[in-house]
Amino acid sequence: MKILKRLAISLAIIFVLLVVAVFALLERDDGKGPVLKDHPNAFWSGAEDGGSFFEITKSSPPSYYVEIRHESGDIWSKGWVTHVKKDGNQLSNEDFMGYDGGDEVYLQDETALKLNPALVK
């Protein structure tokens, strides 16, 4: 009986130590995405498996010049987009959500905007 008691206590201690070790090894997420050294205002939209940076470098509302960059900071695409927000505010870097290549960029509200190489008013 004493052996079973000691075995049960030992297994419980091992289990608790394993749980503590698992939680200690988990990565903590501070909620901030990566930052580009040369483009600190660029907004990261993505996850651990990839994404892209968005930065409005020129604006002439409702037109905005957007640069889209790879994780490395290299330019992926760039161009002018035209958009008027429903609340009347200007478009910001944080409003962008995704880019899959091509000539469309997506906003957080799932609106697709065409990238144009020249300013269109």
Protein Blocks (a to p, Z undefined) as FASTA:
>chain_A
ZZmmmmmmmmmmmmmmmmmmmmmmpccdehiacddfklmmbccdddfkbccddddfbdcd
fbdcdddddfkopafbgcddddddfklpacdfklpmbdeehjbdcdfkopacdddfbdcZ
Z
